Amino acid sequence: MGTGRTEYDIAIIGAGILGLAIGMRLTEKFPSKKIIVIEKESGVAYHQTGHNSGVIHAGIYYSPGSQKANFCSEGSRLLRKFADDNGIKYEMCGKVIVASNEDQVPILNDFYKRGTDNGALGLEIIDKNRLNELEPHVTGVKAIWSPNTGIIDFKEVTNKYCLIMKENGGDIVFDSKVEKIDKSDGKHYIQTSSGEIVCKTLINCAGLYSDKIALMDGEDIGVKIVPFRGEYWSLKPESQYLVNGLIYPLPDPRMVFLGVHFTKRINGTVEAGPNAVLGFSREAYNKLDFSIKDTMDVFTFQGFWKMALKYWKIGLYEQYRSLNKKSFVRSLQNLVPEVTEDDLDNPDSGVRAQAIDRKGNLLQDFSIAQTKDAIHILNAPSPGASSSLAISNYVVNLIN
């Protein structure tokens, strides 16, 4: 698409896994409609999708009745079928969630019940001996074993969604940053860096910028996207024997983050992490990345300071662990005592778009806001990728 004006029935902003899952589903359901995905980067899955650890979640942690609970187990089933149908490699390597001491066992039992209520299949509470059969190097008193948790390359999945959408007649335009949105005559006039796109229905899947796009579209959605950088290391090849599958601690029920864990990747490597530290830019992939505009955007939002008052101790600890590799390793040793600093290599990071409301609450659930002529996906962190086909079905059913 060159400069000038192009008209569409539906425009989707953001070419991550959700934007393209929705684009694919829309082209299947509405073959006669003109549909476009608008992306500011030069390719798909540049941000949260491309930095995802690749876990197909089973749906254990989420509050029963929440959208995360409703979408995750169904979404992972749909995702596995999609992968089977399209020759995408995945592995159901399974996951253990470990209680390190007897005090944690009641919480472990609660998560087991929650996961079972959510439809996560095959969950078992296992003792120390069974845990060490599955993961010989893990220390814990009990664990939840989830055989229906797996690993996949979400970038590969996203590329396939994109290919199918284009085969169905959908368009995608890259290097097109949204700069302004005007509304009149029941249409959205989207000014991008590569020209104007006009549409009747707008779907906002902009991830780290979803709150900004909603505001451009005239919606005061009451939340702010705050970027949290998740930093992780990889186990050196000679240390990968320490981990067979996915090894998670028991999460803090108050928090949206799952704690430092070990993740086997579909390419055979093993990640250790991530922590969760405040990013001073919406794309703060490095410790020194800083944007005055993005930082002021967060610091002038009253909900951020209310959140900071609630969680300042946890925040300080995460910052300390970010700067102190020994502290990071100690967290890993709670699960696998044999791990040392020498086992870790290739530090990397991703950025999670976390919505915070005006009261300082970290939004625990997905947040999908529908207006008369738009749908804004304002909070879709993990398990958003696992749930992408279930979320896309839900969104597509909102459109006539």
ZIDATA-V218801 format. One record per helix or strand of 3 or more residues. SS is the DSSP state (helix for helix, strand for strand). FROM is the first residue (numbers start at 1). TO is the last residue. Records with the same first field share a line. If there is no record, write none. Layout:
# ZIDATA-V218801
SS->FROM-TO  FROM-TO
This chain:
# ZIDATA-V218801
strand->5-13  35-38  95-99  124-127  142-146  150-152  171-173  178-184  187-192  195-204  223-235  246-249  261-264  270-273  344-357  367-370  374-379
helix->17-29  67-86  102-117  128-134  154-167  207-216  237-242  292-299  302-323  325-333  341-343  388-397
